[in-house]
Amino acid sequence: MNPNDPRVRALLWQALVLGLVALGTWYLASNTMANVARLGVASGYGFLGREAGFQIGETLVAYGPQDPYARAFLVGVLNTLKVAGIGIVLATILGTVVGIARLSRNFLVNRLAAGYVEALRNVPLLLQLFLWYGVLTEGLPGPRQALEPLPGLFLSNRGLKLPGPADDPTWSWVAAAFGLGVLLALAATAWNKGRQARTGKRLPLLPITLGLLLGLPGLVMLAFGGAALDMPVLKGFNFQGGVTLTPELAALLFGLVTYTAAFIAEIVRSGIQAVGHGQTEAALALGLSRGRVLRLVVLPQALRVIIPPTTSQFLNLTKNSSLAVAIGYPDFVSVANTTINQTGQAVEGVAAIMAVFLAVSLSLSALMNWYNRRIALVDR
């Protein structure tokens, strides 16, 4: 082994750095365990099997105070995933619209989009969450004076109440029909792409997709004679029944979506501008309208520039959902904080929070990287 060999020196330096990191990790871990033992605090995750003893306001699965901490953690994770999933979809749609509007030739549309981006990007997200929460809780009337923009839909400082599915087996068949519609729509998309490659002709997929997604569930409902709805009804000081969008969830979604969409808008704008103007001129020369040029020529090429930085914004939205604790939405961080306060096992609680967000972020990154590879240009 020649110490003057650059490769040998590189390996030695890497081994030294790795050893220092391992030594530092061992020192911190041993010191933490010694302090925990000195304070008489239990260690490990055995507490997950004990009764939680606290209520959670919003749940996607059945939960009660008598359930164990593990069940409470599951509720918190599902609440976080719900916010992240809905927020990513809405922020992508809003950000794309605003980004395209920033390139509009209409002065008013262009300036409004620019003002939106500059205002939302430069105000801290936490302040925006407080603003939305204040507007929803203080700016809306109480349940007895609730606004009713549509029959059966009530808006008050207790949240948005709207009709929901009742305990009717027809809804299971409707859900199955919708799932079948999604599968058929994906199959139709793949078949249409192959048909275009073979013949150069392409069927209009939008009406076909809408027909499958809406038509099949509609036919099922007609076959069963309709499905029962659980209508919200004012009883006492609040509404009973129906589906509730609480002020906490609404404020969190409004804040995350509008804030993240401002960054996505700039990414979309820069991605569109990265496509050579000659592509647009060539498409216009073929007689395509500007809308079809944008949809069929510019955006497919711009996606290769848009996807990587947009992935970072999706990750930011997911991690920023932890600010929900500031406005009372029971996400995973809020549930874990309550658990830490009750059990005193802060190390395990913080480690669980880090592990959950790490797993979600890596999964999302893997999905977006797979999609990015799918749309990448390949030399043949």
ZIUR-V935898 format. One record per run of one state. SS is the DSSP state (alpha for helix, beta for strand, coil for the rest). FROM is the first residue (numbers start at 0). LEN is the number of residues. If there is no record, write none. Layout:
BEGIN
((SS;FROM;LEN) (SS;FROM;LEN))
END
This chain:
BEGIN
((coil;0;5) (alpha;5;34) (coil;39;6) (alpha;45;4) (coil;49;1) (beta;50;1) (coil;51;16) (beta;67;1) (alpha;68;33) (coil;101;5) (alpha;106;15) (coil;121;3) (alpha;124;14) (coil;138;4) (alpha;142;3) (coil;145;1) (beta;146;4) (coil;150;2) (beta;152;4) (coil;156;2) (beta;158;4) (coil;162;1) (beta;163;2) (coil;165;4) (alpha;169;30) (coil;199;5) (alpha;204;19) (coil;223;5) (beta;228;2) (coil;230;2) (beta;232;3) (coil;235;2) (beta;237;3) (coil;240;2) (beta;242;3) (coil;245;1) (alpha;246;28) (coil;274;2) (alpha;276;9) (coil;285;4) (alpha;289;37) (coil;326;5) (alpha;331;12) (coil;343;2) (alpha;345;29) (coil;374;6))
END
